[in-house]
Amino acid sequence: MTDYVVYYRVSTERQGRSGLGLDAQRAMVEAFLQPGDTVIDAFTEIQSGKKDDRIKLWKAINLVKKTRSKLLIPKLDRFSRKVSFISGIIDQGVELVVCEHPNVNTFFLHLLACFAEEERRQISERTKAALKAAKNRGTALGLNASQIASTRRENRRKFAMENADTLRMAVTKAGSISAAARWLNDQRVPTATGGRWHPQTVKNYLDSIQADDQRSAFLQQS
């Protein structure tokens, strides 16, 4: 039996409102917890991982110290990619537990933090290099990004309509969107990108199907 204070983080307001990213983090926590474990409280922060001034995190840490519990986070890179930040938390005597690395001790958490920081640096460098190369080729970056986003939305819409019967059956059969996501994974039904289903993924596709149905009904009435 272990007492935990859970900390979630998403980077943007949009992710916070939609649940994008949070559903996957919550699923990791649910899978990690054992019978008899207690979640004293959970805090969700909408903040860039580059910033250290996180009000919800410090509230979570204060509660951990007060209750002598452990701070549970789904993924280390969702927590921070800065070695100094992670080390500073650990140095305060806070026992940090990471769902994706359940058996990792403090020493290896420091090593993982080093890897995460280096990965962030490399991603930043690759992104800058790619943008510079695109700009040198004369690519209109803003327009290109808009066109890519539009193409992705259209591809998701087509996928949703092609699999509308399967998605509706999954929700009806399972009884809820969360259960439908589990059922689709169990049946090895691929998503549009070939990944796993999450509750928010199912909801997004169902919303797309509903919107398309409404458009069709409107056109028929016109």
RATAHU-V279654 format. One record per residue. N is the residue number from 1. RES is the residue in one small letter. OMEGA is omega in radians with two decimals (none if undefined). NEAR is the number of other C-alpha atoms within 8 Angstrom. D_CENTER is the distance of its C-alpha to the mean C-alpha in Angstrom with 1 decimal. Layout:
N_RES_OMEGA_NEAR_D_CENTER / N_RES_OMEGA_NEAR_D_CENTER
//
This chain:
1_m_-3.11_7_27.1 / 2_t_3.09_8_24.7 / 3_d_-3.12_10_23.6 / 4_y_2.85_14_20.1 / 5_v_-3.03_16_18.6 / 6_v_3.11_12_14.8 / 7_y_3.07_14_12.8 / 8_y_3.06_14_9.3 / 9_r_2.95_11_8.5 / 10_v_-2.98_14_7.0 / 11_s_-3.00_9_9.5 / 12_t_3.07_9_11.2 / 13_e_-3.12_7_13.0 / 14_r_3.09_6_12.0 / 15_q_-3.13_12_8.3 / 16_g_-3.12_11_9.9 / 17_r_-3.04_7_12.4 / 18_s_-3.04_7_10.7 / 19_g_3.14_9_8.1 / 20_l_-3.12_10_5.7 / 21_g_-3.14_8_2.0 / 22_l_-3.13_12_4.8 / 23_d_3.14_11_6.4 / 24_a_3.13_9_5.1 / 25_q_3.13_11_5.7 / 26_r_3.11_9_8.8 / 27_a_3.11_8_9.8 / 28_m_3.14_11_10.1 / 29_v_3.14_11_12.1 / 30_e_3.14_7_14.2 / 31_a_-3.10_6_15.0 / 32_f_-3.03_7_16.0 / 33_l_3.14_7_18.2 / 34_q_3.07_6_21.9 / 35_p_-3.12_5_24.6 / 36_g_3.06_6_26.1 / 37_d_-3.12_10_23.2 / 38_t_3.01_8_22.7 / 39_v_-3.11_9_19.9 / 40_i_3.11_7_22.0 / 41_d_3.10_7_19.4 / 42_a_-3.12_10_15.8 / 43_f_3.11_11_14.8 / 44_t_-3.10_9_12.0 / 45_e_3.00_12_12.4 / 46_i_-2.99_10_11.9 / 47_q_3.07_10_13.2 / 48_s_3.11_8_13.3 / 49_g_3.14_10_13.0 / 50_k_-3.06_7_16.5 / 51_k_-3.12_7_18.0 / 52_d_-3.07_6_19.5 / 53_d_-3.08_4_20.7 / 54_r_-3.07_9_18.1 / 55_i_-3.08_7_20.0 / 56_k_3.14_9_17.6 / 57_l_-3.11_10_17.3 / 58_w_3.02_8_21.0 / 59_k_3.12_8_21.5 / 60_a_-3.13_14_19.5 / 61_i_3.10_10_21.6 / 62_n_3.12_8_24.8 / 63_l_3.08_9_24.1 / 64_v_-3.13_14_23.5 / 65_k_-3.10_9_26.8 / 66_k_-3.06_7_28.6 / 67_t_-3.09_6_27.7 / 68_r_3.11_6_27.8 / 69_s_3.13_12_24.5 / 70_k_3.11_13_21.6 / 71_l_-3.08_15_18.4 / 72_l_3.10_12_15.6 / 73_i_-3.11_15_12.2 / 74_p_-3.09_14_9.5 / 75_k_-3.10_10_9.5 / 76_l_-3.11_12_12.2 / 77_d_3.02_7_10.8 / 78_r_3.14_12_8.2 / 79_f_3.09_10_11.6 / 80_s_3.02_11_13.8 / 81_r_-3.11_15_15.4 / 82_k_-3.14_11_18.8 / 83_v_-3.08_10_21.3 / 84_s_-3.13_6_23.4 / 85_f_-3.12_9_20.8 / 86_i_3.12_12_19.7 / 87_s_3.13_9_23.4 / 88_g_3.10_8_24.4 / 89_i_-3.12_9_22.3 / 90_i_-3.11_11_23.7 / 91_d_3.09_7_27.2 / 92_q_-3.14_6_27.2 / 93_g_3.12_6_27.5 / 94_v_3.10_12_24.0 / 95_e_-3.06_8_23.0 / 96_l_3.13_10_19.4 / 97_v_-3.10_10_17.9 / 98_v_-3.07_11_14.8 / 99_c_-3.09_12_13.6 / 100_e_3.09_7_13.3 / 101_h_-2.98_7_16.7 / 102_p_-3.05_7_18.6 / 103_n_-3.10_4_22.1 / 104_v_3.12_7_21.7 / 105_n_-3.06_6_24.3 / 106_t_-3.13_8_24.4 / 107_f_-3.11_6_26.1 / 108_f_3.03_8_23.5 / 109_l_3.07_9_20.7 / 110_h_3.13_11_22.7 / 111_l_3.12_8_22.9 / 112_l_3.10_9_19.2 / 113_a_3.09_14_18.8 / 114_c_3.13_11_21.5 / 115_f_-3.13_8_19.8 / 116_a_3.13_12_16.5 / 117_e_3.12_11_18.7 / 118_e_3.10_8_20.7 / 119_e_3.11_8_17.8 / 120_r_-3.14_9_16.8 / 121_r_-3.12_8_20.5 / 122_q_3.10_8_20.9 / 123_i_3.13_8_18.0 / 124_s_-3.13_8_19.6 / 125_e_3.13_8_23.0 / 126_r_3.13_8_22.2 / 127_t_3.14_8_20.7 / 128_k_-3.14_8_23.8 / 129_a_-3.14_8_26.1 / 130_a_3.13_8_24.7 / 131_l_3.14_9_25.1 / 132_k_3.14_8_28.5 / 133_a_3.13_8_29.6 / 134_a_3.13_10_28.6 / 135_k_3.12_10_30.4 / 136_n_3.10_7_33.4 / 137_r_-3.13_6_33.5 / 138_g_3.14_6_33.7 / 139_t_3.05_8_30.4 / 140_a_-2.95_7_29.5 / 141_l_-3.10_9_25.9 / 142_g_3.14_6_25.0 / 143_l_3.14_7_26.7 / 144_n_3.13_9_25.3 / 145_a_3.13_8_21.7 / 146_s_3.13_8_22.7 / 147_q_3.11_8_24.3 / 148_i_3.13_8_21.4 / 149_a_3.12_8_19.1 / 150_s_3.12_8_22.0 / 151_t_3.13_8_22.4 / 152_r_3.12_8_18.8 / 153_r_-3.14_8_19.2 / 154_e_3.11_8_22.5 / 155_n_3.10_8_21.4 / 156_r_-3.14_10_18.7 / 157_r_3.14_11_21.6 / 158_k_3.12_8_24.0 / 159_f_-3.13_9_21.7 / 160_a_-3.12_12_21.2 / 161_m_3.13_8_25.0 / 162_e_-3.09_7_26.0 / 163_n_-3.08_8_24.0 / 164_a_-3.11_10_24.7 / 165_d_-3.14_7_27.0 / 166_t_-3.12_7_24.7 / 167_l_3.12_11_21.8 / 168_r_3.13_9_24.4 / 169_m_-3.13_8_26.0 / 170_a_-3.14_12_22.8 / 171_v_3.14_12_22.2 / 172_t_-3.09_8_25.9 / 173_k_-3.05_7_26.3 / 174_a_3.07_10_23.3 / 175_g_3.11_8_23.9 / 176_s_-3.14_8_20.4 / 177_i_3.13_11_17.2 / 178_s_3.13_8_15.4 / 179_a_3.11_11_18.4 / 180_a_3.11_16_18.7 / 181_a_3.12_14_15.4 / 182_r_-3.12_10_16.8 / 183_w_3.14_10_20.2 / 184_l_3.09_12_19.0 / 185_n_3.13_11_17.5 / 186_d_3.14_7_20.7 / 187_q_-3.14_6_22.8 / 188_r_3.04_6_21.1 / 189_v_-3.09_7_20.6 / 190_p_2.98_11_18.6 / 191_t_-3.13_8_16.3 / 192_a_-3.13_7_17.5 / 193_t_3.13_5_15.9 / 194_g_-3.11_6_16.9 / 195_g_-3.13_7_13.6 / 196_r_3.10_7_12.7 / 197_w_2.99_12_12.5 / 198_h_-3.12_11_10.1 / 199_p_-3.12_12_11.7 / 200_q_3.10_10_10.3 / 201_t_3.12_9_11.4 / 202_v_-3.12_13_14.8 / 203_k_-3.14_9_15.1 / 204_n_-3.14_8_14.7 / 205_y_3.11_11_17.3 / 206_l_3.08_12_19.5 / 207_d_3.12_8_19.6 / 208_s_3.11_10_20.6 / 209_i_3.14_12_23.3 / 210_q_3.13_8_24.6 / 211_a_3.13_8_24.8 / 212_d_3.09_8_26.7 / 213_d_3.14_8_29.0 / 214_q_3.09_8_29.8 / 215_r_-3.12_8_30.7 / 216_s_3.13_8_32.9 / 217_a_3.14_8_34.6 / 218_f_-3.12_8_35.3 / 219_l_3.13_7_36.8 / 220_q_3.14_6_39.0 / 221_q_-3.07_5_40.4 / 222_s_none_4_41.1
//
